[in-house]
């Protein structure tokens, strides 16, 4: 039985690890360039991933299905993690420019690419509606909290800049717009023409392979650096936060797909967008890059271990 559970866990994360590894390999061989990885990631974020979310959500009946308990708990947990990091962890980091980067690197996960890939690998396409609603609410919260923590730890902070980044991060986010359109059309009962759904499905099928290849190609091993904030960010992001949040989910009665989505989303590596945001706010973007690279590789191990334990205890 234990071997079957271990095999299940490995089969979830191994394909993702392999495609990430191929992205690194192709980059070294020159088959993927920095420009390809950048443009490919932008295509995923602005076109193919929104298509995937839209075509799955528009055919879901949200009048009889909404993962309210999961989403509410995820939002509360994200806020709790953020406030604990700001109150107890960041003041212990000596360099002021590292504090916001550390906080963002721990609470903000790569939900749209790695988190969703984990969920699809574990539960198949039937999990997309649950994961998408989760993604919509939590991604919106991520944008707000990331801007607040990076602004808070600036040498000179301006409320105008903070407000502008928060508004732009929400109203211009293609994932949030696609989710809102899909859910809105589903609730309205308006039939979407089959040709639009079929076209969107073709784009949707490109999403995960292209996203993971570009994510792998974007990992730069030279960005690993020896620093206590990096090690603490890795420990919190890969082990401590997923463990505590998942234990709380078990305590409130989450099981099966809902618990699996919760764990896999919280165990996803630091979001790639953490790097440009750190740069924009004058924070330590080198530390941001190191956290992204380290957690992207480390999450394969921590996610496999977590899924294995959840299966052993018959929780998913």
C-alpha positions in Angstrom: 0.0 0.0 0.0 2.8 2.4 0.9 4.5 1.7 -2.4 1.3 2.4 -4.2 1.0 5.8 -2.4 4.6 6.6 -3.2 4.1 5.7 -6.8 1.0 8.0 -6.9 3.0 10.9 -5.5 6.0 10.4 -7.8 3.7 10.2 -10.9 2.2 13.6 -10.0 5.5 15.5 -9.7 7.9 13.5 -11.9 6.4 14.7 -15.3 6.6 18.3 -14.1 10.2 17.8 -13.0 11.1 16.2 -16.3 9.7 19.1 -18.4 11.3 21.7 -16.1 14.6 19.7 -16.5 14.1 19.7 -20.3 13.7 23.4 -20.2 17.1 23.7 -18.4 18.6 21.2 -20.9 17.2 22.9 -24.0 18.4 26.3 -22.8 22.0 24.9 -22.3 21.8 23.4 -25.8 20.7 26.6 -27.4 17.3 25.2 -28.5 15.6 27.7 -26.1 16.9 31.3 -25.8 16.3 33.9 -23.1 14.0 35.7 -25.6 12.0 32.5 -26.3 11.6 31.9 -22.6 10.5 35.5 -21.9 8.1 35.6 -24.9 6.8 32.1 -24.2 6.1 32.9 -20.6 4.3 36.1 -21.7 2.2 34.1 -24.2 1.2 31.6 -21.5 0.3 34.3 -19.1 -1.6 36.5 -21.5 -3.2 34.0 -23.9 -3.0 30.2 -23.4 -3.5 30.0 -19.6 -6.5 32.5 -19.7 -7.9 30.3 -22.6 -7.5 27.2 -20.4 -9.3 28.7 -17.5 -12.1 30.3 -19.6 -13.0 27.2 -21.6 -13.2 25.1 -18.4 -15.1 27.6 -16.3 -17.7 28.7 -18.9 -19.1 25.1 -19.0 -19.2 24.7 -15.2 -22.5 25.1 -13.3 -21.6 27.5 -10.5 -25.1 27.8 -9.4 -24.7 24.4 -7.8 -21.0 24.4 -7.2 -18.7 26.8 -5.5 -15.7 25.7 -3.2 -16.6 28.3 -0.6 -15.0 26.6 2.4 -11.7 26.0 0.5 -11.5 29.5 -0.9 -12.4 31.2 2.4 -9.8 29.1 4.3 -7.2 29.7 1.7 -7.7 33.5 1.9 -7.6 33.5 5.7 -4.5 31.3 5.7 -2.7 33.6 3.2 -3.5 36.6 5.4 -2.3 34.8 8.5 0.9 33.7 6.9 1.5 37.2 5.7 1.0 38.9 9.0 3.1 36.3 10.9 6.0 36.9 8.5 5.7 40.6 8.7 5.4 40.6 12.5 7.9 37.9 13.6 10.2 37.0 10.6 11.0 40.1 8.6 12.2 42.2 11.6 14.9 39.6 12.2 16.4 40.2 8.7 19.3 42.7 9.0 19.2 44.2 5.5 16.1 46.3 5.0 16.0 45.6 1.2 15.7 41.8 1.9 12.7 42.0 4.1 9.9 42.6 1.6 11.5 40.1 -0.8 11.6 37.4 1.9 8.0 37.9 2.9 6.8 37.9 -0.7 8.9 34.9 -1.6 7.3 32.8 1.2 3.6 33.7 1.0 3.3 34.2 -2.8 3.2 31.0 -4.9 3.4 30.2 -8.6 -0.3 29.1 -8.7 -1.1 29.8 -12.4 1.7 27.5 -13.8 3.3 25.1 -11.2 0.4 25.0 -8.8 -2.2 24.4 -11.5 0.2 21.8 -13.2 0.4 19.9 -9.9 -3.4 19.9 -9.5 -4.0 18.7 -13.1 -1.4 16.0 -12.7 -2.9 14.8 -9.5 -6.7 15.0 -10.2 -7.1 15.5 -13.9 -9.1 18.2 -15.7 -12.2 17.9 -13.4 -10.2 19.9 -10.8 -9.9 23.0 -13.0 -13.0 24.7 -11.8 -12.0 24.3 -8.1 -8.4 25.4 -8.8 -9.5 28.3 -11.0 -11.8 29.8 -8.4 -9.1 29.3 -5.8 -6.6 31.0 -8.1 -8.9 34.0 -8.8 -9.3 34.9 -5.1 -5.8 34.1 -3.9 -4.0 35.7 -6.9 -6.0 39.0 -6.3 -4.9 38.9 -2.6 -1.3 38.1 -3.6 -1.1 41.3 -5.7 -2.4 43.4 -2.9 -0.1 41.9 -0.2 3.0 41.9 -2.4 2.7 45.6 -3.2 2.1 46.4 0.5 5.1 44.4 1.8 7.5 45.7 -0.9 6.3 49.3 -0.4 6.5 49.0 3.4 10.1 48.0 3.4 11.2 50.7 0.9 13.5 53.5 2.1 11.0 55.9 0.7 7.4 54.8 0.2 4.6 56.6 -1.6 1.0 55.8 -1.3 0.3 56.8 -4.9 2.8 54.2 -6.2 1.3 51.5 -3.9 -2.2 52.2 -5.0 -1.3 52.2 -8.7 0.5 48.8 -8.5 -2.4 47.2 -6.6 -5.0 48.5 -9.1 -2.9 47.5 -12.2 -2.1 44.1 -10.7 -5.8 43.3 -10.4 -7.6 44.9 -13.3 -5.0 44.1 -15.9 -4.3 40.5 -14.8 -5.3 38.3 -17.7 -6.0 35.3 -15.4 -8.4 37.2 -13.2 -10.2 38.7 -16.3 -10.5 35.2 -17.9 -11.9 33.7 -14.7 -14.3 36.6 -14.3 -15.5 36.2 -17.9 -15.9 32.4 -17.6 -17.8 32.5 -14.3 -19.9 35.4 -15.5 -21.0 33.7 -18.7 -21.6 30.5 -16.9 -23.9 32.2 -14.3 -25.7 34.2 -17.0 -26.6 31.1 -19.0 -25.4 32.6 -22.3 -24.3 29.9 -24.7 -20.7 30.4 -26.0 -20.4 29.3 -29.7 -18.7 26.0 -30.1 -16.1 27.4 -32.5 -14.9 29.8 -29.7 -14.6 26.9 -27.2 -12.8 24.7 -29.7 -10.3 27.4 -30.6 -9.8 28.2 -26.9 -9.2 24.5 -26.3 -6.4 24.3 -28.9 -4.7 27.2 -27.1 -5.4 25.6 -23.7 -3.5 22.4 -24.7 -0.3 24.5 -25.3 -0.4 25.9 -21.8 1.4 23.4 -19.4 4.1 22.1 -21.7 5.1 25.6 -22.9 4.8 27.1 -19.4 7.0 24.4 -17.8 9.6 24.5 -20.6 9.9 28.3 -20.2 10.0 28.1 -16.4 12.8 25.5 -16.6 14.7 27.7 -19.1 14.3 30.7 -16.8 16.0 28.9 -13.9 19.6 30.2 -13.5 21.7 28.2 -11.1 24.2 31.0 -10.8 21.5 33.0 -9.0 21.8 30.8 -6.0 23.5 32.7 -3.2 24.7 31.9 0.3 22.5 33.9 2.6 20.3 33.2 5.7 17.2 34.8 4.2 17.3 32.4 1.2 17.6 29.4 3.5 14.8 30.6 5.7 12.6 31.4 2.7 13.2 27.9 1.4 12.4 26.2 4.7 9.2 28.2 5.2 8.0 28.1 1.6 8.7 24.4 1.0 7.9 22.8 4.4 6.7 25.0 7.3 3.9 26.9 5.6 2.4 24.0 3.6 2.5 21.8 6.7 0.7 24.3 8.9 -1.9 25.3 6.4 -2.6 21.7 5.3 -2.9 20.7 9.0 -5.4 23.4 9.5 -7.3 22.3 6.4 -7.6 18.8 7.8 -8.8 20.2 11.1 -11.7 22.1 9.5 -12.7 19.0 7.5 -11.2 19.5 4.1 -10.7 16.2 2.3 -10.1 14.7 -1.2 -9.6 17.1 -4.1 -10.2 20.3 -2.0 -7.4 19.3 0.5 -5.2 18.2 -2.4 -5.6 21.6 -4.2 -5.0 23.4 -0.9 -1.7 21.6 -0.3 -0.4 21.7 -3.9 -1.2 25.4 -4.3 0.6 26.3 -1.0 3.5 24.0 -1.8 4.0 25.6 -5.2 7.4 27.5 -5.6 7.7 31.3 -5.3 6.0 33.1 -8.1 8.1 34.2 -11.1 6.5 37.7 -10.9 8.3 38.2 -7.6 11.5 39.1 -9.4 10.2 42.0 -11.6 8.2 43.3 -8.7 11.2 43.4 -6.4 13.1 45.2 -9.2 10.3 47.8 -9.6 10.3 48.6 -5.9 14.1 48.8 -5.5 14.3 45.7 -3.3 17.0 43.0 -3.5 16.0 41.4 -6.8 19.0 39.0 -6.7 17.5 37.4 -3.5 14.1 37.2 -5.3 15.7 35.4 -8.2 17.5 33.0 -5.8 14.3 32.2 -3.9 12.4 31.5 -7.2 15.2 29.2 -8.5 15.7 27.3 -5.2 12.0 26.8 -4.5 11.3 25.8 -8.1 13.6 22.9 -7.8 13.0 22.1 -4.1 9.2 22.0 -4.5 9.5 18.8 -6.5 10.8 17.0 -3.4 8.5 18.7 -0.8 5.4 18.2 -2.9 6.1 14.6 -3.6 6.6 14.0 0.1 3.5 15.9 1.1 1.3 14.0 -1.4 2.7 10.7 -0.3 1.9 11.5 3.4 -1.7 12.7 2.5 -2.2 9.4 0.6 -0.8 7.3 3.4 -3.2 8.8 5.9 -6.1 8.5 3.4 -6.8 12.3 3.3 -6.9 12.6 -0.5 
